[in-house]
Amino acid sequence: MKPSTGKQKALAKALTLLLPLAPYADIETIRAAAAQARLKTLPPSVAVWLAAVAHIRHVHTEYDRLLAEGYDRDSARYFVVDAINETLTRWRATRLLDADDPDVE
């Protein structure tokens, strides 16, 4: 096992603070996404938030089905906001998704 870097420790702390009751399998997927190169310049809390919302959107909602049915990305995202927030609430997240939040892609 390789030693944790400061960034990895910061991501782990941000995950624990944001999603205290998220299942381990989801946490590991979110942690890996938050550590990707495209998010590495962001503060850990922001990287974790973006990775968590994207993960929940694709794994725990009907987002991909809506896209497959022909909905555009913005419409599909609009229709899954409540489902994302339900998952965040189950996981006792310290933040919920605002439908008008421009920071969430």
C-alpha positions in Angstrom: 0.0 0.0 0.0 1.5 3.3 -1.0 1.5 6.1 1.6 -1.2 8.8 1.5 -0.3 12.2 0.2 -1.5 15.4 1.7 -4.0 15.7 -1.1 -5.3 12.2 -0.5 -5.7 12.9 3.2 -7.5 16.2 2.4 -9.9 14.4 0.1 -10.6 11.7 2.7 -11.4 14.4 5.3 -13.6 16.3 2.9 -15.5 13.1 2.0 -16.0 12.3 5.7 -17.3 15.8 6.4 -19.5 16.1 3.3 -21.0 12.5 3.2 -20.7 10.9 6.7 -23.1 8.0 5.9 -22.3 7.3 2.3 -21.7 3.6 1.5 -18.0 2.5 1.2 -18.3 1.5 -2.5 -19.7 5.0 -3.4 -17.1 6.7 -1.3 -14.3 4.9 -3.0 -15.7 5.8 -6.5 -16.1 9.5 -5.4 -12.6 9.6 -3.9 -11.1 8.3 -7.2 -13.1 10.8 -9.3 -12.1 13.7 -7.0 -8.4 12.8 -7.3 -8.5 12.9 -11.1 -6.2 15.3 -12.9 -9.1 17.5 -14.1 -10.1 18.3 -10.5 -6.6 18.4 -9.0 -6.3 22.2 -9.0 -9.5 22.6 -7.0 -9.7 22.7 -3.2 -10.5 19.2 -1.9 -14.0 20.2 -0.7 -14.9 21.4 -4.1 -13.4 18.4 -5.9 -15.3 16.0 -3.6 -18.6 17.9 -4.1 -18.4 17.9 -7.9 -17.3 14.2 -7.9 -20.1 13.3 -5.5 -22.9 15.0 -7.4 -21.7 13.5 -10.7 -21.5 10.0 -9.2 -24.9 10.3 -7.7 -26.4 11.7 -10.9 -25.1 8.8 -13.0 -25.4 5.9 -10.5 -28.4 6.7 -8.3 -30.8 8.6 -10.7 -32.5 8.2 -14.1 -30.1 10.8 -15.6 -28.5 8.5 -18.2 -31.9 7.0 -19.2 -33.3 10.6 -19.7 -30.3 11.4 -22.0 -30.9 8.2 -23.9 -34.6 9.2 -24.4 -33.5 12.4 -26.0 -33.5 14.9 -23.2 -30.8 17.5 -23.4 -28.3 17.6 -20.6 -29.7 20.6 -18.8 -33.3 19.2 -18.9 -32.1 15.8 -17.7 -30.2 17.4 -14.8 -33.2 19.5 -13.9 -35.4 16.3 -13.6 -32.9 14.5 -11.3 -32.2 17.2 -8.8 -34.7 15.8 -6.3 -33.3 12.3 -6.6 -29.8 13.6 -6.1 -30.9 15.5 -3.0 -32.7 12.4 -1.7 -29.5 10.4 -1.9 -27.5 13.2 -0.3 -30.0 13.4 2.5 -29.8 9.6 3.1 -26.1 9.9 3.3 -26.5 12.8 5.8 -24.7 15.2 3.5 -23.9 18.6 4.9 -24.9 20.3 1.6 -27.7 19.7 -0.9 -27.8 20.5 -4.6 -29.5 23.7 -5.7 -31.1 23.4 -9.1 -29.7 26.8 -10.1 -26.2 26.1 -8.9 -23.9 26.9 -11.9 -20.9 25.2 -10.3 -22.2 21.7 -10.7 -21.4 20.0 -14.0 
